[in-house]
Amino acid sequence: MNAKRRNQQYSKADRLWGGDGPYSEAHLIVETRILDDRVSRIFIVVEVSINPYTYECIRAHRTLFKSDEMIQQLLDHSEYRGQPDGYVSMAFIDEYRDSEVMEMAQEAIGRCKDTIIKMHKFVMQQLNKERAKN
């Protein structure tokens, strides 16, 4: 389903996930892989879920963020997983071998939080402009 059709199906508030403002998530996941009767490996994953409105707004204004590599990668590599999950992108994955992997994951989640906040600030400015017109 294309973005225009999705937009007709859900209200702006639904697509923002936060009602009047944008809400997104950054996840730090411990992924345990079990093969036969034992744990074979453990991975640390950082994944983001961006609300549909924010993703589509940023994509529509992509040229304003052409020098922001994190936003460009998010736009290029996110997958739409439906209204409840939004646009999902993996920002980090590595096998857990020692505490250094967790430190790298924490750094990745910090970069994700900063990027999401930057995107949300832009969306909030756009929403305020729309409200001022009405």
C-alpha positions as CSV (number, residue, x, y, z in Angstrom):
1,M,0.0,0.0,0.0
2,N,1.4,3.4,-0.9
3,A,1.8,6.2,1.5
4,K,-1.1,8.3,0.1
5,R,-3.5,5.4,0.6
6,R,-2.2,4.8,4.1
7,N,-2.7,8.5,4.9
8,Q,-6.4,8.1,3.9
9,Q,-6.8,5.1,6.2
10,Y,-5.4,6.6,9.4
11,S,-5.7,10.1,10.9
12,K,-2.7,12.3,11.4
13,A,-2.8,11.7,15.2
14,D,-2.8,7.9,14.5
15,R,0.2,8.2,12.2
16,L,2.1,10.4,14.8
17,W,1.5,7.7,17.5
18,G,1.7,10.5,20.1
19,G,-1.6,12.3,19.4
20,D,-0.6,15.9,18.9
21,G,3.1,15.2,18.6
22,P,5.5,12.6,17.2
23,Y,6.4,9.5,19.1
24,S,9.0,6.9,18.0
25,E,11.0,4.2,19.6
26,A,14.6,3.0,19.8
27,H,15.1,-0.6,21.0
28,L,18.1,-2.3,22.5
29,I,17.5,-6.0,22.0
30,V,19.4,-9.0,23.3
31,E,18.8,-11.7,20.7
32,T,19.4,-15.2,21.9
33,R,19.8,-17.8,19.1
34,I,19.1,-21.4,20.2
35,L,20.3,-24.3,18.1
36,D,19.1,-27.8,19.0
37,D,19.4,-28.0,22.8
38,R,21.7,-25.1,23.5
39,V,22.3,-21.4,23.1
40,S,24.5,-21.1,20.0
41,R,25.1,-17.3,20.0
42,I,23.8,-14.0,21.5
43,F,23.5,-10.8,19.5
44,I,23.0,-7.3,20.5
45,V,20.7,-5.3,18.2
46,V,19.7,-1.7,18.1
47,E,16.5,-1.1,16.1
48,V,14.3,2.0,15.6
49,S,10.6,2.2,14.9
50,I,9.7,5.6,13.4
51,N,6.0,6.7,13.4
52,P,4.6,6.8,9.8
53,Y,3.9,10.6,9.8
54,T,7.5,11.5,10.8
55,Y,9.1,9.1,8.3
56,E,6.9,10.4,5.5
57,C,7.4,14.0,6.4
58,I,11.2,13.7,6.5
59,R,11.2,11.7,3.3
60,A,9.2,14.5,1.6
61,H,11.8,17.0,2.8
62,R,14.8,14.7,2.3
63,T,16.8,17.4,0.5
64,L,16.9,19.5,3.7
65,F,18.7,16.6,5.4
66,K,21.1,15.7,2.5
67,S,24.2,16.2,4.7
68,D,22.8,14.0,7.6
69,E,24.1,10.5,6.9
70,M,22.0,8.9,9.7
71,I,18.7,10.3,8.3
72,Q,19.7,9.3,4.8
73,Q,20.5,5.8,5.9
74,L,17.2,5.6,7.8
75,L,15.2,6.7,4.8
76,D,17.1,4.3,2.5
77,H,16.9,1.2,4.7
78,S,13.7,1.4,6.7
79,E,10.9,-1.1,6.1
80,Y,7.2,-0.3,6.6
81,R,5.7,-2.9,8.9
82,G,2.2,-1.5,9.2
83,Q,0.6,1.2,11.4
84,P,1.4,-0.4,14.8
85,D,5.2,-0.7,14.0
86,G,5.8,2.1,11.5
87,Y,9.1,2.2,9.7
88,V,11.6,-0.1,11.2
89,S,15.4,0.0,10.6
90,M,18.3,-1.8,12.2
91,A,21.0,0.6,13.3
92,F,23.4,-1.9,14.9
93,I,24.0,-5.7,15.3
94,D,27.0,-7.6,16.6
95,E,27.6,-10.8,18.4
96,Y,27.9,-10.4,22.1
97,R,31.4,-11.5,23.0
98,D,32.3,-9.0,25.7
99,S,31.2,-5.7,27.3
100,E,32.7,-3.7,24.4
101,V,29.9,-4.9,22.2
102,M,27.3,-3.5,24.7
103,E,29.3,-0.2,24.8
104,M,29.1,0.0,21.0
105,A,25.4,-0.7,21.1
106,Q,24.9,2.0,23.7
107,E,26.7,4.5,21.4
108,A,24.5,3.4,18.5
109,I,21.3,3.9,20.5
110,G,22.6,7.3,21.6
111,R,23.0,8.3,17.9
112,C,19.6,6.9,17.1
113,K,18.0,9.0,19.9
114,D,19.7,12.1,18.7
115,T,18.5,11.4,15.1
116,I,14.9,10.7,16.1
117,I,14.9,13.9,18.2
118,K,16.2,15.9,15.3
119,M,13.5,14.5,13.1
120,H,10.8,15.1,15.7
121,K,11.8,18.7,16.1
122,F,11.5,19.2,12.3
123,V,8.0,17.5,12.3
124,M,6.9,19.6,15.3
125,Q,7.9,22.8,13.4
126,Q,6.0,21.6,10.3
127,L,2.9,20.9,12.5
128,N,3.1,24.3,14.1
129,K,3.2,25.9,10.7
130,E,0.1,24.0,9.6
131,R,-1.7,25.0,12.8
132,A,-0.7,28.6,12.4
133,K,-2.3,28.6,8.9
134,N,-5.6,27.2,10.3
